[in-house]
Amino acid sequence: MTLTRAMDTTAYYYRFGSLFGIKSCLFHATWNAWYGQFAHSSMVYGHAKAWRTRWVKSDAKPDLTLNPPMGSVSVVIPTKNGGRYFEELMKSLVCQVGLIELEIIVVDSGSTDGTVDIAKQIGAKVIQINSEDFSHSYARNLGAQHATHEFLFFTVQDACLQGEDWLAQAVQLTAKHPDVSAFSFIEEPRPDADLYYKFISHGHSKMMGVLEQDQLLEHPGLDAEHEQLRRNSNLSNVACLIPKDVFEQYRFAGNYAEDLNLGYQLIQDKNQLLLSKQLTVLHSHNRPTSYYLKRAFFDTQYISEIFNIDQTPQSSNWRTEISQLLYLLSTFLDSNFEYQSFPENILMLIDTLKHADPSIQSNNQISDYFDDEAKCFFQTILSRNEPMQSADHAISKLGNGGLKKAFIEQLCEFLIFINLNSSNNKRSRHSNQEIASSICKIFCCSVGQYLYAQSVSNQEIVDAFETAVSRKI
């Protein structure tokens, strides 16, 4: 059954914004920012537009009676120091039932923590490569080359399948949807996931429409904007099932965002994808602020390359913009935030940013809610000898859009998420420390996305990422 539904995102934000008395801010929020921290943001596409998309309603949940067994699956997992979560994944795989055959292929790039031993103990086929040879595409393609079964299931070392018939149910979905070329499944954050990861995970699922129903994805047409192409290309290697004969026609390409790239190639050739809510995979990260700074930068880079998005630097005084916002944020978090309750603390921060004194001068203060690597990056990129633009010009520029606008928009969305999360779960009460840490991660994402646009014509930014933020994602 097909359901065509027009969703006006502006109306959505306007309606929920009234809960907090911040209609004017939420009215201008963008659809992009809901999932910008996963894949891209309004920084990539310029000023966002509310756009309409076709939702395809899947059939009712299929009968998952699995007798006799069906399908044979090769599971492909790239690893490096998988730790305790890898052991959990292995246990969830070896107990799978309802399949004709199952093989597990681990492509390891230099583990030193016993990951390889765990894989061998449960009978996995282990392929070892040098760490310098690793890329997300190469490792997965290599694993697929050694696969012998009908379906390939790509997952990651810190995921966990929920249910002993999880893979059998996934295979049965392929029988229910014979026209679909590849299947992805939504992730559920672990109970110990931090607040920020829960926020971006929920935002991504909401943007994809999969909180309500399965989503059948196809090419939206030649006139489609980048936002809709990105959405309809969604394929996730956290949990991706694809027939081996289909995969061999395409394979992964690129060093990063290889799953999105494959999804785009598939829909370009008029294939369909399915994002299913019927099965979930346990997966989340508790990452420091610096991780999201890097992740946002590289996400934006690869999204731009995949979808051929031209980047135009948005400001010639980017250093001043970042410095001013970082100072305002750090000062607020370190002086006022701990003494305010939710939602007043976030509302006060938004108000502080929106009505900042144009004459204020930053003093390179960086809040301790940022980790040392993030602090190092900001100190490096903001301590150049070149004179900065006046503070008056920077605040005025920020008031017209750019980094400040994107940051405030995402703070508004975060405010909505916490309120809804607390309303749905009375036991879900978040400390000011959790909220402050999440706000700093939102800021790092906004800066990472913003700086990629600036880096197109500024080698200094690229150099700063290579020196101050050197850890590979």
Secondary structure, DSSP 4 states (H G I P E B T S, - for coil): --------HHHHHHHHHTTTT-HHHHHT--SHHHHTTTT--HHHHSS---------BPPSPPP----S---EEEEEEEESS-HHHHHHHHHHHHT--S-SEEEEEEEES---SSHHHHHHHTT-EEEE--GGG--HHHHHHHHHHT--SSEEEEE-TT-EESSTTHHHHHHHHHHH-TTEEEEEEEEE--TT--HHHHHHHHHHHHHHTTTTS-EEE----TT--HHHHHHHT---TTEEEEEHHHHTTT---SSS-HHHHHHHHHHHTT-EEEEEEEEEEE------HHHHHHHHHHHHHHHHHHTT-------S-HHHHHHHHHHHHHHHHHHTGGGS-TTHHHHHHHHHHHT--TT--------TTS-HHHHHHHHHHH--SSPPPPHHHHHHHHHTSHHHHHHHHHHHHHHHHHHHHHHH-TT----HHHHHHHHHHHHHHHHHHHHHHHHTT-HHHHHHHHHHS----
